[in-house]
Amino acid sequence: MAQQQPQTGPAGATGHPDGPASAPDLPPRVATVYGAYDLATVPAFAGGFINFGYWAGLGDLTGRPLTEADRVRSEQDLYRLVLGTFDGVRGHSALEAGCGRGLGCALALREFGLDPVIGLDAHPDQIARARAAHVQLLAGGAGGSGRLTFVLGSAQRMPLPRETFDCLYSVEAVQHFRAPAAFAREAARVLRPGGRLALTTFFARTPAAARELPGLLPPYADGLDVPHVIDEFAGTLAAAGLRDVMVRPIGEAVWEPYDRYMAQQPELADDEWPRRYLTAYQAGLLDYYLLTAVR
Ligand SMILES: C[S@@+](CC[C@H](N)C(=O)[O-])C[C@H]1O[C@@H](n2cnc3c(N)ncnc32)[C@H](O)[C@@H]1O
């Protein structure tokens, strides 16, 4: 069990792709999308989460419209899928990499008993939104319960001490990382021996698919996302010293219902590209994956 609170470190050395540890130098598109644009507020997402969702727990969806409540539930369930890979972790410490507005951190506290929880995000606006949304749970603040802290910093250069966390998880953030090997090394550094990693997001299935995807999906072409290849990414986890790396495709419970939800959004009628994720999945170019590993 871990109770040590991480400290935000001094600005790191210059020359790293993410700049100083406490003030990441974000790729321009990432800075815009999670800054002024505030991706959580667009119709594709709901409830403050920003992920495609895991829909297997919603029962039989055929023959009925998908509601906003379904969409929120799918996004929460993606967190439940990831956090459910940790067992026997009540009262253990956790770090979320790419926490967005921090709703998954609150869910980890509330439903899984992880405590304390640190949410790390590279965008200052996301950290500000997360702190504003969870005042009651914040460590150190007036009325804060001390169980939750939000830290500004890159997952590729974590401003956190070594061997601090029992669990590290991440939901739909790795696609933004320019240096996944740096993330893997940082994960191995901040986890305690025996600590567990669980993460989920979408990856290219092969190197050839990674070359093809920017022609199909604008977020790859405009620099928001990077088409990391699943086997290569799993290899970086192992190369960083993490063991028992497991990869599970979960796209069957992601892409089709997400596409149905998108098809219902009138705001997206003139904007068909978001529906190309299902096309890319069906063409065998990309999939959504759950990865686990042990330090
Ligand atoms: C798609 S959102 C997912 C947010 C949240 N996990 C969820 O599911 O609602 C990706 C998040 O990763 C953050 N991010 C992007 N690059 C990052 C990096 N290098 N290190 C940490 N966070 C990063 C973004 O600021 C954004 O909040």
Ligand as a Chemical Component Dictionary entry (heavy atoms), coordinates in Angstrom:
data_LIG
# 
_chem_comp.id                   LIG 
_chem_comp.type                 NON-POLYMER 
_chem_comp.pdbx_formal_charge   0 
_chem_comp.three_letter_code    LIG 
# 
loop_
_chem_comp_atom.comp_id 
_chem_comp_atom.atom_id 
_chem_comp_atom.alt_atom_id 
_chem_comp_atom.type_symbol 
_chem_comp_atom.charge 
_chem_comp_atom.model_Cartn_x 
_chem_comp_atom.model_Cartn_y 
_chem_comp_atom.model_Cartn_z 
_chem_comp_atom.pdbx_ordinal 
LIG C1  C1  C 0  -8.693  11.817 -25.509 1  
LIG S1  S1  S 1  -8.321  12.669 -24.017 2  
LIG C2  C2  C 0  -8.736  11.426 -22.811 3  
LIG C3  C3  C 0  -9.062  12.001 -21.474 4  
LIG C4  C4  C 0  -9.542  10.976 -20.450 5  
LIG N1  N1  N 0  -8.581  9.934  -20.274 6  
LIG C5  C5  C 0  -10.885 10.405 -20.833 7  
LIG O1  O1  O 0  -10.948 9.231  -21.244 8  
LIG O2  O2  O -1 -11.891 11.123 -20.720 9  
LIG C6  C6  C 0  -6.518  12.653 -24.007 10 
LIG C7  C7  C 0  -5.903  13.455 -22.866 11 
LIG O3  O3  O 0  -4.471  13.213 -22.895 12 
LIG C8  C8  C 0  -3.808  14.436 -22.625 13 
LIG N2  N2  N 0  -2.430  14.349 -23.167 14 
LIG C9  C9  C 0  -2.008  14.507 -24.441 15 
LIG N3  N3  N 0  -0.680  14.325 -24.537 16 
LIG C10 C10 C 0  -0.249  14.037 -23.286 17 
LIG C11 C11 C 0  1.022   13.729 -22.725 18 
LIG N4  N4  N 0  2.145   13.691 -23.469 19 
LIG N5  N5  N 0  1.098   13.470 -21.405 20 
LIG C12 C12 C 0  -0.018  13.507 -20.619 21 
LIG N6  N6  N 0  -1.249  13.800 -21.096 22 
LIG C13 C13 C 0  -1.372  14.049 -22.406 23 
LIG C14 C14 C 0  -4.670  15.501 -23.270 24 
LIG O4  O4  O 0  -4.411  16.795 -22.744 25 
LIG C15 C15 C 0  -6.076  14.971 -22.961 26 
LIG O5  O5  O 0  -6.562  15.492 -21.751 27 
# 
loop_
_chem_comp_bond.comp_id 
_chem_comp_bond.atom_id_1 
_chem_comp_bond.atom_id_2 
_chem_comp_bond.value_order 
_chem_comp_bond.pdbx_ordinal 
LIG C1  S1  SING 1  
LIG S1  C2  SING 2  
LIG S1  C6  SING 3  
LIG C2  C3  SING 4  
LIG C3  C4  SING 5  
LIG C4  N1  SING 6  
LIG C4  C5  SING 7  
LIG C5  O1  DOUB 8  
LIG C5  O2  SING 9  
LIG C6  C7  SING 10 
LIG C7  O3  SING 11 
LIG C7  C15 SING 12 
LIG O3  C8  SING 13 
LIG C8  N2  SING 14 
LIG C8  C14 SING 15 
LIG N2  C9  SING 16 
LIG N2  C13 SING 17 
LIG C9  N3  DOUB 18 
LIG N3  C10 SING 19 
LIG C10 C11 SING 20 
LIG C10 C13 DOUB 21 
LIG C11 N4  SING 22 
LIG C11 N5  DOUB 23 
LIG N5  C12 SING 24 
LIG C12 N6  DOUB 25 
LIG N6  C13 SING 26 
LIG C14 O4  SING 27 
LIG C14 C15 SING 28 
LIG C15 O5  SING 29 
# 
